[in-house]
Amino acid sequence: MPTSTKSQELRSRALSHPHENRAPRILAADDQPHILEALQLLLHPHGYRLENAKSPAEVRGALATDSYDALLIDLNYTRDTTSGREGLDLLSEIVALDSTLPVIVMTAWGNVELAVEAMRRGARDFIQKPWENDRLLAVLRTQIELHRALQRAERLAAENRLLRVQGRPEFIAAAPTMQPVLGTIARIGPSDANVLITGEHGSGKEVVAQTLHALSSRASRSMIAVNTGALAEGLFESELFGHVKGAFTDARTDRIGRFELADGGTVFLDEIGNVPIRQQAKLLRVLESGEIERVGSSQSRKVDVRVISATNSDLQAACSSGQFREDLLFRLNTVEIHVPPLRERREDIPTLAAHFLQRYSSRYRREIDGFDSAALQVMAQYTWPGNVRELEHTLERAVLMCRGREIQPADLGLNTQRSQAQNLEELSLETVEALLIRKALQRFEGNISQAAEALGLSRGALYRRMEKYGL
């Protein structure tokens, strides 16, 4: 599709977002049932969909799973309290999560000081109970219209930024299982929220991270990627935070760390689940304070970075077993995005294959028109344990092996992989090694640490071999 046509299509989608036409969703939070009932009676005839929460905890739970056009929140939830502290703290949390979401605060104990403090913390307006129906309806209507206008502008700006980025990743995701991923990226990308991306090895987590960065206001600055799983424990702090001359034996000069390099931009911490437990506390301190110290220095440096991390491990299970700090997990996954494996998004295989075919036929100057129908069928039926990365490696090999104008099943080398175990004597050492690594990754569902242990390798050695074989 030509760039101009693609740009027009993106703009059209941004301006005709399906949320624009649905009934406005309001989340009302109050510990008094009669207040929630009164709001329902008032708002339902005017076309609003009202959902209720009776505590700050219920508000947090609702926001974690759903999206709303506006919030009406009480400032007092505990009996006999009038300070508004619970509601003000909740307001600060909501604004930190999404500063564009209109929050209207309500309290029967309204006063000038409380209203000023609520507005200072990001409330869009202030309603005193008992309210005036006309005023409440007018405030809601105005704030929702403003919110939707801001969303339209933000989506269009994000699309424009993405179109301007040179060398941006091609994010191919048409399968139904990928639609929640796309929706979350569109919503969270423009924010500064920390994101944890989960999914099997090779499923495209780094492309998601690159897309999030490209959609953000930090897109003009660097995204610095760090494979934390491949870092030796002794080099972890030096790589991430830098060191000063003389900090240790080989520190002959000062060195800037990855967090400083990413100042104003994004740090992508890949394989975060493999960070040693002793280093997790140091990473947590940086995330909490926004300050780093180079190894060998007592001087703190302030850094402004957005942290996007990725893992193929079950971090909740790792927390339960004491291998990962729960407080660090809370800091990392303000928002979590799960990328489905390729076998669960088979609708994307033809498009991805065509994309890689074009890339590598151009790189290797091969005139290849497309795929034989049998080759497409083989790719559709294959389980792809290495996910998108394995598909890319397979297509690169197929381009090199192809002798005609179409990729044939034999060029893919996928059928022969099934019988390799029975013909080991005919295989090269490298082929056997690649086969064993692939089977270990399948056996342990992509868990690098467990696969490395089973193969008798260090994590770093396994990563190097996986990169070598395109796994």
C-alpha positions in Angstrom: 0.0 0.0 0.0 1.5 3.4 -0.9 2.5 5.6 2.1 -0.1 8.3 1.2 -2.9 5.7 1.1 -1.7 4.2 4.3 -1.6 7.6 5.9 -5.1 8.4 4.8 -6.4 5.1 6.1 -4.7 5.7 9.5 -6.2 9.2 9.7 -9.6 7.8 8.8 -9.5 5.2 11.5 -8.3 7.7 14.1 -11.1 10.1 13.3 -13.8 7.5 13.2 -12.9 5.6 16.3 -15.7 3.2 17.4 -15.7 4.6 20.9 -17.0 7.9 19.6 -20.4 6.5 18.9 -21.1 4.5 22.0 -23.0 5.6 25.0 -20.7 7.4 27.5 -19.5 5.1 30.3 -19.3 6.7 33.8 -17.7 5.1 36.9 -19.3 6.5 40.1 -17.6 5.8 43.4 -19.4 6.4 46.7 -19.8 4.3 49.8 -23.5 5.4 50.2 -25.9 3.2 48.1 -28.6 5.9 47.9 -26.1 8.2 46.2 -25.3 5.7 43.6 -29.0 5.0 43.1 -29.7 8.7 42.7 -27.0 9.0 40.1 -28.4 6.0 38.2 -31.9 7.5 38.1 -30.5 10.9 36.9 -28.0 9.7 34.3 -29.7 6.6 32.7 -32.5 8.6 30.9 -29.8 10.9 29.4 -28.0 7.9 27.7 -25.2 7.4 30.2 -24.0 3.9 31.2 -23.2 4.0 34.9 -21.1 1.6 36.8 -20.6 1.7 40.5 -17.7 1.3 43.0 -18.1 1.5 46.7 -14.4 1.9 47.7 -11.1 3.1 46.3 -10.0 -0.5 45.9 -13.1 -1.2 43.6 -12.2 1.9 41.6 -8.7 0.6 41.0 -10.0 -2.8 40.0 -12.5 -1.3 37.5 -9.8 1.0 35.9 -7.5 -2.0 35.6 -10.0 -3.9 33.4 -12.2 -1.3 31.7 -12.1 2.2 30.2 -14.4 5.1 31.0 -15.3 8.5 29.7 -15.5 10.1 33.1 -15.3 9.4 36.8 -17.5 10.7 39.6 -15.7 10.0 42.9 -16.6 10.8 46.5 -13.8 12.2 48.7 -14.7 10.3 51.9 -15.2 6.5 52.2 -14.6 5.7 55.9 -17.5 6.4 58.3 -17.3 9.7 60.1 -14.4 11.1 58.1 -14.5 14.5 56.6 -10.9 15.2 55.5 -11.3 13.9 52.0 -7.8 12.3 52.2 -9.0 8.9 50.8 -10.5 10.5 47.8 -7.6 12.9 47.2 -5.1 10.1 47.3 -7.3 8.1 44.9 -7.6 11.1 42.6 -3.8 11.4 42.5 -3.5 7.8 41.5 -6.0 8.1 38.7 -4.4 11.2 37.3 -1.0 9.5 37.4 -2.4 6.6 35.4 -4.3 8.7 32.8 -4.1 12.5 33.0 -6.6 12.9 30.2 -9.4 11.0 32.0 -11.9 13.6 33.5 -12.4 13.1 37.2 -15.2 15.0 38.9 -15.1 14.9 42.7 -18.1 14.9 45.0 -18.4 15.4 48.8 -21.0 16.5 51.3 -18.3 18.2 53.2 -17.2 20.5 50.4 -15.3 23.6 51.3 -13.0 26.0 49.4 -9.8 24.5 50.6 -10.8 20.9 49.7 -12.1 22.0 46.3 -8.8 23.9 45.6 -6.7 20.8 46.6 -8.8 18.5 44.4 -8.4 20.8 41.4 -4.7 21.1 42.1 -4.4 17.3 42.0 -6.0 17.1 38.6 -9.8 17.1 39.2 -11.7 18.6 36.3 -14.6 19.9 38.4 -16.1 19.8 41.9 -19.7 18.9 42.8 -21.1 19.4 46.3 -23.8 17.0 47.6 -26.7 17.4 47.3 -26.1 18.4 43.8 -28.1 20.4 41.2 -29.1 18.0 38.5 -28.7 20.5 35.6 -25.2 21.5 36.8 -24.1 17.9 37.2 -25.4 17.0 33.7 -23.8 20.1 32.2 -20.4 19.3 33.8 -20.5 15.7 32.6 -21.4 16.6 29.1 -18.7 19.3 28.8 -16.0 17.1 30.3 -16.8 14.0 28.1 -16.9 16.1 24.9 -13.5 17.6 25.9 -12.1 14.2 26.7 -13.2 12.7 23.4 -11.8 15.6 21.5 -8.5 15.2 23.3 -8.5 11.5 22.5 -9.1 12.2 18.8 -6.2 14.7 18.8 -3.9 12.3 20.7 -4.7 9.4 18.4 -4.0 11.5 15.3 -0.8 12.9 16.8 0.3 9.4 17.7 -0.4 8.2 14.2 1.5 11.1 12.7 4.5 10.5 14.9 4.5 6.9 14.0 4.3 7.7 10.3 7.2 10.1 10.6 9.6 7.7 12.4 12.3 6.5 10.0 13.1 2.8 10.2 10.1 2.2 12.5 9.2 -1.5 13.0 6.5 -3.0 10.7 3.9 -4.1 13.2 1.8 -6.7 11.4 -1.2 -7.8 13.5 -4.5 -8.5 11.8 -5.5 -11.7 13.7 -8.4 -11.4 16.2 -6.1 -12.4 19.1 -3.9 -9.4 18.4 -6.7 -6.8 18.6 -6.5 -6.4 22.4 -2.7 -5.9 22.0 -3.3 -3.1 19.4 -6.0 -1.5 21.5 -3.7 -1.3 24.6 -0.7 0.0 22.5 -2.9 2.7 21.1 -4.1 3.7 24.5 -0.9 3.4 26.5 1.7 4.3 23.9 1.3 8.1 24.2 1.6 7.9 28.0 4.7 7.6 30.2 3.4 4.5 32.0 5.8 1.7 32.6 4.9 -1.3 30.5 5.6 -5.0 31.0 5.4 -7.1 27.8 4.9 -10.8 28.2 5.0 -13.6 25.7 7.0 -16.5 24.4 10.5 -16.1 23.0 10.5 -14.6 19.5 6.8 -13.6 19.6 7.5 -9.9 18.9 7.9 -8.3 22.3 10.7 -5.9 21.1 8.6 -4.8 18.2 5.8 -3.9 20.6 8.3 -2.0 22.7 9.6 -0.1 19.7 6.0 0.8 18.7 5.2 2.0 22.2 8.2 4.3 22.1 7.4 5.5 18.6 3.9 6.5 19.7 5.1 8.4 22.8 6.2 12.0 23.3 9.7 10.6 23.7 9.9 9.3 20.1 12.5 11.9 19.1 14.8 10.6 21.8 16.6 7.3 22.0 15.1 3.9 23.0 18.0 2.0 24.6 17.6 -1.8 24.6 19.3 -4.0 27.2 19.2 -7.8 27.2 19.3 -8.1 31.0 19.3 -11.9 30.7 22.7 -11.8 28.9 24.4 -9.5 31.4 26.9 -11.1 33.7 25.9 -10.3 37.3 29.2 -8.5 37.9 28.6 -6.2 35.0 24.9 -5.5 35.7 25.3 -2.2 37.6 28.1 -0.9 35.3 26.1 -1.6 32.1 22.9 0.0 33.4 24.2 2.8 35.6 27.7 3.4 34.4 31.0 3.6 36.4 33.7 6.0 37.2 37.4 5.6 36.5 39.0 3.3 39.0 35.8 1.8 40.3 37.2 -1.7 39.6 40.2 -3.2 37.9 39.2 -2.7 34.3 37.5 0.7 34.8 40.2 2.8 33.0 37.8 5.6 32.1 34.4 6.9 33.1 31.5 5.1 31.4 28.0 6.3 30.9 25.3 3.7 31.6 22.2 2.7 29.6 19.8 4.7 31.9 21.8 7.9 31.3 22.0 7.2 27.6 18.2 7.0 27.6 17.6 10.2 29.6 14.5 11.8 28.1 13.7 8.6 26.2 12.9 5.0 26.9 14.9 2.1 28.4 13.8 -1.4 27.2 14.8 -4.1 29.6 14.5 -7.4 27.8 14.3 -10.7 29.7 13.7 -8.9 32.9 12.8 -12.1 34.6 16.4 -13.2 34.5 17.8 -10.3 36.6 19.5 -11.8 39.6 17.7 -11.3 42.9 20.6 -9.3 44.3 20.4 -6.8 41.5 16.7 -6.4 41.6 16.8 -4.2 44.7 19.2 -1.8 42.9 16.9 -1.6 39.9 13.9 -1.0 42.1 15.6 1.9 43.9 16.2 3.6 40.5 12.6 3.1 39.4 11.3 4.5 42.7 13.7 7.5 43.0 14.5 8.3 39.3 18.1 8.6 40.4 21.2 6.6 39.6 24.7 6.3 40.9 27.6 5.2 38.8 29.6 2.4 40.2 32.4 3.9 42.4 30.6 7.2 42.7 28.5 8.6 45.6 27.0 11.3 43.4 23.4 10.8 42.4 22.2 11.7 38.9 18.6 12.4 38.1 17.3 10.6 35.0 14.0 10.9 33.2 13.2 7.6 31.5 10.2 5.5 30.6 10.8 1.8 31.4 9.4 -0.9 29.1 10.4 -4.4 30.1 9.8 -7.8 28.6 9.9 -11.4 29.7 8.9 -14.9 28.7 8.8 -16.0 32.3 5.9 -16.2 34.7 6.8 -13.4 37.1 3.9 -14.0 39.4 5.2 -17.6 39.9 8.7 -16.2 40.3 7.5 -13.9 43.0 5.7 -16.7 44.8 9.0 -18.8 44.8 11.1 -15.9 46.0 13.0 -15.5 42.7 11.6 -12.1 41.8 10.7 -9.2 44.0 7.0 -8.4 44.1 7.6 -4.7 44.7 9.7 -4.6 41.6 7.0 -6.3 39.6 4.5 -3.7 40.8 6.8 -0.9 39.5 7.4 -2.6 36.1 3.8 -3.5 35.2 1.8 -0.4 35.5 0.3 -1.9 32.3 0.9 -5.4 31.1 0.7 -6.4 27.4 0.6 -10.1 26.5 1.7 -11.0 23.0 0.1 -14.3 21.8 2.4 -16.9 20.2 2.4 -17.2 16.5 0.4 -20.5 16.6 -2.5 -18.5 18.2 -2.4 -15.8 15.5 -2.1 -18.0 12.4 -4.1 -15.4 10.4 -1.0 -13.2 10.4 1.4 -15.9 9.0 0.8 -15.1 5.3 1.3 -11.4 5.8 4.3 -11.8 8.0 5.8 -14.3 5.5 5.2 -11.9 2.6 6.8 -9.1 4.6 10.0 -11.1 5.3 10.1 -12.4 1.7 10.2 -8.8 0.5 12.8 -7.9 3.0 15.2 -10.7 2.2 14.7 -10.9 -1.5 15.6 -7.2 -1.7 18.6 -7.7 0.7 20.0 -10.6 -1.3 18.9 -9.3 -4.7 16.8 -12.3 -5.5 13.8 -12.0 -7.9 11.1 -14.1 -6.1 7.5 -13.4 -6.8 5.8 -15.2 -3.9 4.9 -18.6 -2.5 3.8 -21.8 -3.9 0.4 -22.8 -2.4 1.9 -25.9 -0.9 4.5 -23.7 0.9 1.8 -21.5 2.3 0.0 -24.6 3.6 3.1 -25.9 5.2 3.7 -22.6 7.0 0.0 -22.5 8.2 0.2 -26.0 9.7 3.6 -25.7 11.3 3.6 -25.0 15.1 6.4 -22.3 15.1 8.0 -23.0 18.5 10.3 -20.0 17.8 7.4 -17.8 16.8 7.9 -14.8 14.6 11.7 -14.9 14.9 11.7 -18.5 13.6 9.4 -17.5 10.7 11.8 -14.7 9.8 14.8 -16.9 10.0 13.0 -19.6 7.9 12.1 -17.0 5.2 15.7 -15.7 5.0 16.9 -19.2 4.5 14.2 -19.9 1.9 15.1 -16.8 -0.1 18.7 -18.1 -0.3 17.7 -21.7 -1.1 15.0 -20.8 -3.7 15.9 -21.8 -7.3 12.8 -20.4 -9.0 10.4 -17.5 -8.8 8.3 -19.0 -6.0 9.2 -20.3 -2.6 8.6 -24.1 -2.5 7.9 -26.3 0.6 11.4 -27.8 0.4 13.0 -24.3 0.5 11.4 -23.7 3.9 13.1 -26.7 5.5 10.2 -27.2 7.9 9.2 -30.8 6.9 12.7 -32.1 7.3 12.9 -30.8 10.8 10.2 -33.3 11.9 12.4 -36.2 10.9 15.8 -34.9 12.0 15.7 -36.8 15.3 15.6 -40.1 13.4 18.5 -39.2 11.1 21.1 -37.7 13.5 24.0 -39.5 11.8 23.3 -37.5 8.6 23.3 -34.1 10.3 26.0 -31.6 11.0 27.0 -30.7 14.6 25.4 -27.3 14.2 22.1 -28.7 13.0 21.9 -31.1 15.9 22.8 -28.3 18.3 20.0 -26.1 16.9 17.6 -29.0 17.1 18.4 -29.7 20.7 18.0 -26.0 21.7 14.7 -25.8 19.9 13.4 -28.9 21.7 14.6 -27.6 25.0 12.8 -24.3 24.5 9.6 -26.2 23.5 9.9 -28.4 26.6 10.2 -25.5 29.0 7.8 -23.3 27.1 10.4 -20.7 26.3 11.9 -20.3 29.8 15.5 -19.5 29.1 16.9 -20.3 32.5 15.4 -23.7 32.6 16.3 -24.6 29.1 19.9 -23.4 29.7 20.2 -25.5 32.8 18.9 -28.6 31.0 21.4 -28.1 28.2 24.3 -27.5 30.6 24.8 -23.9 29.3 24.8 -20.5 30.9 22.1 -18.1 30.0 24.5 -16.0 28.0 25.8 -19.0 26.1 22.3 -20.1 25.3 21.4 -16.6 24.1 24.4 -16.5 21.8 23.5 -19.8 20.2 19.8 -18.8 19.8 20.9 -15.7 18.0 23.3 -17.8 15.8 20.5 -20.2 14.8 17.8 -17.6 14.5 15.7 -19.1 17.3 
